[in-house]
Amino acid sequence: MGIVNVTPDSFSDGGKYLETKKAVQRGFILASQGADIIDIGGESTRPGSKFISVENELSRTIPVIKSLLKKKNDLLISIDTTKSQVAEEALKAGAVIINDVSGGTFDERIFDVAASFNAGFVIMHIKGNPKTMQKNPTYKNLIKEIYNFLEKQITTAKKYKVKKIIIDPGIGFGKTVEHNFKILNHINDFKLLGYPVLIGLSRKSFIGKTLNLDFNQRDIPTAILESIALLNGASIIRTHNMELGSMTKKLMTALH
């Protein structure tokens, strides 16, 4: 899964692909480098970020989705949003997956939207919201609490007749450095829920804090950790650097 942030303030590439033309170009580059899914988001969810309006998010994302599919109609596109209205318009435009960092907790109608389009739905764990999530996140039992959250949201999704479910333990979303490494070591525990596991760790701050690296120096350690995630049971990797991501995928395929 290749990342296209159509935002002015994402932590890694904020503003770089805010213009529709540049975002579309980025999407095609990711696809040419081997991305199986293009994940398009119009609202930053970096720590401390604020919510934006539905109208603003739609104006950023929908033209990109339409332009990509007009030129290459077989692309698999996911919409990275927590808003049911944005998800609905994105699916109407041709997206096939909703990637919701709130796991359906910010806007429960999003499950209904996913079901009505028979779309894939990524249920991610988050503690709090992007504005507050990194203010001293604590857990009594990290893995159990994430597991229970995912299980609860899976039950809700199934109640709405959502059939294509993917789960994501939410690395970096209300987690300390130690929490993130623990999640990587316990991916197989989440697989017990019976759904593919998506891992998004690309260029995240826990890598920078561990190795004292700026975000533009984190691609190689990202690829190393993504390899570990795949070996530990992840099915999908959400990443910025698709050249390294594709190498990782090829090596994992050869290994198996």
SEKOL-812275 format. One record per residue (C-alpha): residue in one letter; y, z, x negated. Coordinates in nm, 2 decimals, decimal comma. Layout:
BEGIN
residuo A north Y up Z east X
...
END
This chain:
BEGIN
residuo M north 0,00 up 0,00 east 0,00
residuo G north 0,32 up -0,12 east -0,16
residuo I north 0,65 up 0,06 east -0,09
residuo V north 0,97 up -0,11 east 0,04
residuo N north 1,25 up 0,14 east 0,09
residuo V north 1,53 up -0,02 east 0,29
residuo T north 1,75 up 0,28 east 0,23
residuo P north 2,05 up 0,38 east 0,03
residuo D north 1,91 up 0,72 east -0,08
residuo S north 1,54 up 0,71 east -0,15
residuo F north 1,46 up 0,92 east -0,46
residuo S north 1,32 up 0,64 east -0,67
residuo D north 1,48 up 0,31 east -0,57
residuo G north 1,75 up 0,41 east -0,32
residuo G north 1,99 up 0,12 east -0,25
residuo K north 1,79 up -0,13 east -0,45
residuo Y north 1,65 up -0,30 east -0,14
residuo L north 1,90 up -0,20 east 0,12
residuo E north 2,00 up -0,56 east 0,18
residuo T north 1,75 up -0,75 east 0,40
residuo K north 1,71 up -1,04 east 0,16
residuo K north 1,63 up -0,81 east -0,13
residuo A north 1,38 up -0,61 east 0,08
residuo V north 1,21 up -0,92 east 0,19
residuo Q north 1,19 up -1,05 east -0,17
residuo R north 1,05 up -0,71 east -0,27
residuo G north 0,78 up -0,74 east 0,00
residuo F north 0,67 up -1,08 east -0,12
residuo I north 0,66 up -0,97 east -0,48
residuo L north 0,44 up -0,67 east -0,39
residuo A north 0,21 up -0,90 east -0,19
residuo S north 0,18 up -1,15 east -0,48
residuo Q north 0,09 up -0,86 east -0,71
residuo G north -0,20 up -0,75 east -0,49
residuo A north -0,07 up -0,52 east -0,22
residuo D north -0,30 up -0,51 east 0,08
residuo I north -0,03 up -0,34 east 0,30
residuo I north 0,35 up -0,35 east 0,28
residuo D north 0,50 up -0,02 east 0,39
residuo I north 0,86 up -0,06 east 0,51
residuo G north 1,08 up 0,24 east 0,57
residuo G north 1,44 up 0,27 east 0,68
residuo E north 1,49 up 0,64 east 0,65
residuo S north 1,46 up 0,84 east 0,33
residuo T north 1,23 up 1,14 east 0,34
residuo R north 1,30 up 1,27 east -0,01
residuo P north 1,36 up 1,64 east -0,03
residuo G north 1,70 up 1,73 east 0,11
residuo S north 1,74 up 1,41 east 0,30
residuo K north 1,89 up 1,40 east 0,65
residuo F north 1,78 up 1,22 east 0,97
residuo I north 1,95 up 0,90 east 1,06
residuo S north 2,00 up 0,74 east 1,40
residuo V north 1,74 up 0,51 east 1,57
residuo E north 1,99 up 0,23 east 1,57
residuo N north 2,05 up 0,26 east 1,20
residuo E north 1,68 up 0,27 east 1,12
residuo L north 1,61 up -0,03 east 1,34
residuo S north 1,89 up -0,24 east 1,18
residuo R north 1,74 up -0,18 east 0,84
residuo T north 1,37 up -0,24 east 0,91
residuo I north 1,32 up -0,49 east 1,19
residuo P north 1,49 up -0,79 east 1,02
residuo V north 1,28 up -0,73 east 0,71
residuo I north 0,95 up -0,72 east 0,91
residuo K north 1,04 up -1,03 east 1,11
residuo S north 1,15 up -1,22 east 0,80
residuo L north 0,83 up -1,13 east 0,60
residuo L north 0,60 up -1,23 east 0,89
residuo K north 0,80 up -1,55 east 0,96
residuo K north 0,72 up -1,68 east 0,61
residuo K north 0,37 up -1,52 east 0,58
residuo N north 0,22 up -1,42 east 0,91
residuo D north -0,10 up -1,27 east 0,76
residuo L north 0,07 up -0,98 east 0,59
residuo L north -0,04 up -0,63 east 0,69
residuo I north 0,28 up -0,44 east 0,75
residuo S north 0,32 up -0,06 east 0,82
residuo I north 0,63 up 0,10 east 0,95
residuo D north 0,72 up 0,43 east 0,77
residuo T north 0,89 up 0,62 east 1,06
residuo T north 0,88 up 0,94 east 1,26
residuo K north 1,06 up 0,78 east 1,56
residuo S north 0,86 up 0,63 east 1,85
residuo Q north 1,14 up 0,38 east 1,93
residuo V north 1,14 up 0,25 east 1,58
residuo A north 0,76 up 0,23 east 1,57
residuo E north 0,75 up 0,04 east 1,90
residuo E north 1,01 up -0,22 east 1,79
residuo A north 0,83 up -0,26 east 1,46
residuo L north 0,50 up -0,32 east 1,63
residuo K north 0,66 up -0,57 east 1,86
residuo A north 0,79 up -0,74 east 1,55
residuo G north 0,44 up -0,76 east 1,41
residuo A north 0,37 up -0,44 east 1,21
residuo V north 0,02 up -0,31 east 1,26
residuo I north 0,03 up 0,04 east 1,12
residuo I north 0,26 up 0,34 east 1,18
residuo N north 0,30 up 0,57 east 0,88
residuo D north 0,44 up 0,90 east 1,02
residuo V north 0,52 up 1,16 east 0,76
residuo S north 0,54 up 1,42 east 1,04
residuo G north 0,19 up 1,35 east 1,16
residuo G north 0,33 up 1,30 east 1,51
residuo T north 0,50 up 1,64 east 1,53
residuo F north 0,86 up 1,51 east 1,54
residuo D north 0,81 up 1,27 east 1,83
residuo E north 0,48 up 1,30 east 2,01
residuo R north 0,54 up 0,98 east 2,21
residuo I north 0,47 up 0,79 east 1,89
residuo F north 0,09 up 0,84 east 1,96
residuo D north 0,13 up 0,67 east 2,29
residuo V north 0,31 up 0,38 east 2,12
residuo A north 0,03 up 0,35 east 1,86
residuo A north -0,24 up 0,35 east 2,13
residuo S north -0,06 up 0,09 east 2,34
residuo F north -0,06 up -0,15 east 2,05
residuo N north -0,40 up -0,05 east 1,91
residuo A north -0,22 up 0,02 east 1,59
residuo G north -0,33 up 0,21 east 1,28
residuo F north -0,18 up 0,55 east 1,26
residuo V north -0,13 up 0,76 east 0,94
residuo I north -0,12 up 1,13 east 1,02
residuo M north 0,05 up 1,31 east 0,73
residuo H north 0,09 up 1,68 east 0,67
residuo I north 0,43 up 1,81 east 0,62
residuo K north 0,56 up 2,17 east 0,60
residuo G north 0,90 up 2,19 east 0,77
residuo N north 1,11 up 1,87 east 0,75
residuo P north 1,25 up 1,66 east 0,46
residuo K north 1,57 up 1,86 east 0,46
residuo T north 1,40 up 2,20 east 0,42
residuo M north 1,05 up 2,13 east 0,30
residuo Q north 1,10 up 2,21 east -0,07
residuo K north 1,27 up 2,55 east -0,01
residuo N north 1,00 up 2,78 east -0,14
residuo P north 0,69 up 2,63 east 0,04
residuo T north 0,42 up 2,89 east 0,06
residuo Y north 0,06 up 2,90 east 0,20
residuo K north -0,21 up 3,16 east 0,24
residuo N north -0,48 up 2,90 east 0,20
residuo L north -0,33 up 2,56 east 0,11
residuo I north -0,63 up 2,34 east 0,17
residuo K north -0,74 up 2,51 east 0,49
residuo E north -0,39 up 2,50 east 0,64
residuo I north -0,35 up 2,13 east 0,57
residuo Y north -0,70 up 2,06 east 0,70
residuo N north -0,63 up 2,25 east 1,02
residuo F north -0,30 up 2,07 east 1,07
residuo L north -0,47 up 1,73 east 1,03
residuo E north -0,76 up 1,83 east 1,26
residuo K north -0,51 up 1,94 east 1,53
residuo Q north -0,31 up 1,62 east 1,51
residuo I north -0,62 up 1,40 east 1,51
residuo T north -0,72 up 1,58 east 1,83
residuo T north -0,38 up 1,49 east 1,98
residuo A north -0,40 up 1,13 east 1,86
residuo K north -0,74 up 1,09 east 2,02
residuo K north -0,61 up 1,24 east 2,34
residuo Y north -0,36 up 0,95 east 2,35
residuo K north -0,65 up 0,71 east 2,27
residuo V north -0,54 up 0,63 east 1,92
residuo K north -0,85 up 0,47 east 1,76
residuo K north -0,74 up 0,37 east 1,41
residuo I north -0,66 up 0,69 east 1,22
residuo I north -0,58 up 0,75 east 0,86
residuo I north -0,50 up 1,09 east 0,71
residuo D north -0,27 up 1,20 east 0,44
residuo P north -0,24 up 1,55 east 0,30
residuo G north 0,12 up 1,50 east 0,21
residuo I north 0,17 up 1,54 east -0,16
residuo G north 0,53 up 1,64 east -0,22
residuo F north 0,61 up 1,73 east 0,14
residuo G north 0,65 up 2,10 east 0,14
residuo K north 0,44 up 2,15 east -0,17
residuo T north 0,49 up 2,30 east -0,52
residuo V north 0,37 up 2,13 east -0,84
residuo E north 0,05 up 2,35 east -0,83
residuo H north -0,01 up 2,27 east -0,46
residuo N north 0,00 up 1,89 east -0,54
residuo F north -0,26 up 1,91 east -0,82
residuo K north -0,48 up 2,13 east -0,60
residuo I north -0,47 up 1,87 east -0,32
residuo L north -0,57 up 1,60 east -0,57
residuo N north -0,87 up 1,81 east -0,66
residuo H north -0,97 up 1,86 east -0,29
residuo I north -0,95 up 1,51 east -0,14
residuo N north -1,31 up 1,52 east -0,06
residuo D north -1,25 up 1,82 east 0,16
residuo F north -1,02 up 1,62 east 0,38
residuo K north -1,28 up 1,34 east 0,40
residuo L north -1,49 up 1,58 east 0,60
residuo L north -1,26 up 1,50 east 0,89
residuo G north -1,42 up 1,16 east 0,90
residuo Y north -1,12 up 0,93 east 0,84
residuo P north -0,98 up 0,74 east 0,54
residuo V north -0,75 up 0,94 east 0,31
residuo L north -0,42 up 0,79 east 0,20
residuo I north -0,25 up 0,94 east -0,11
residuo G north 0,12 up 0,89 east -0,19
residuo L north 0,21 up 1,04 east -0,52
residuo S north 0,40 up 0,75 east -0,68
residuo R north 0,68 up 0,87 east -0,91
residuo K north 0,71 up 1,20 east -0,74
residuo S north 0,89 up 1,50 east -0,89
residuo F north 0,58 up 1,70 east -0,96
residuo I north 0,49 up 1,44 east -1,22
residuo G north 0,84 up 1,46 east -1,37
residuo K north 0,83 up 1,84 east -1,38
residuo T north 0,49 up 1,84 east -1,54
residuo L north 0,57 up 1,59 east -1,81
residuo N north 0,95 up 1,62 east -1,83
residuo L north 1,01 up 1,26 east -1,72
residuo D north 1,28 up 1,08 east -1,52
residuo F north 1,15 up 0,89 east -1,21
residuo N north 1,18 up 0,55 east -1,40
residuo Q north 0,93 up 0,69 east -1,66
residuo R north 0,66 up 0,80 east -1,43
residuo D north 0,47 up 0,48 east -1,36
residuo I north 0,19 up 0,53 east -1,61
residuo P north 0,12 up 0,89 east -1,52
residuo T north 0,14 up 0,78 east -1,16
residuo A north -0,14 up 0,52 east -1,22
residuo I north -0,35 up 0,78 east -1,40
residuo L north -0,32 up 1,03 east -1,11
residuo E north -0,39 up 0,75 east -0,86
residuo S north -0,71 up 0,67 east -1,04
residuo I north -0,81 up 1,03 east -1,02
residuo A north -0,72 up 1,03 east -0,65
residuo L north -0,95 up 0,73 east -0,59
residuo L north -1,23 up 0,88 east -0,79
residuo N north -1,19 up 1,20 east -0,58
residuo G north -1,23 up 1,01 east -0,25
residuo A north -0,89 up 0,85 east -0,16
residuo S north -0,92 up 0,51 east 0,02
residuo I north -0,55 up 0,40 east 0,01
residuo I north -0,29 up 0,45 east -0,25
residuo R north 0,08 up 0,42 east -0,16
residuo T north 0,26 up 0,31 east -0,47
residuo H north 0,58 up 0,16 east -0,62
residuo N north 0,44 up -0,03 east -0,92
residuo M north 0,19 up -0,28 east -0,77
residuo E north 0,10 up -0,44 east -1,11
residuo L north -0,04 up -0,10 east -1,22
residuo G north -0,17 up -0,03 east -0,87
residuo S north -0,37 up -0,36 east -0,87
residuo M north -0,51 up -0,28 east -1,22
residuo T north -0,62 up 0,06 east -1,09
residuo K north -0,78 up -0,10 east -0,79
residuo K north -0,97 up -0,36 east -1,00
residuo L north -1,10 up -0,09 east -1,24
residuo M north -1,21 up 0,13 east -0,95
residuo T north -1,39 up -0,16 east -0,79
residuo A north -1,57 up -0,24 east -1,12
residuo L north -1,66 up 0,12 east -1,16
residuo H north -1,83 up 0,13 east -0,83
END
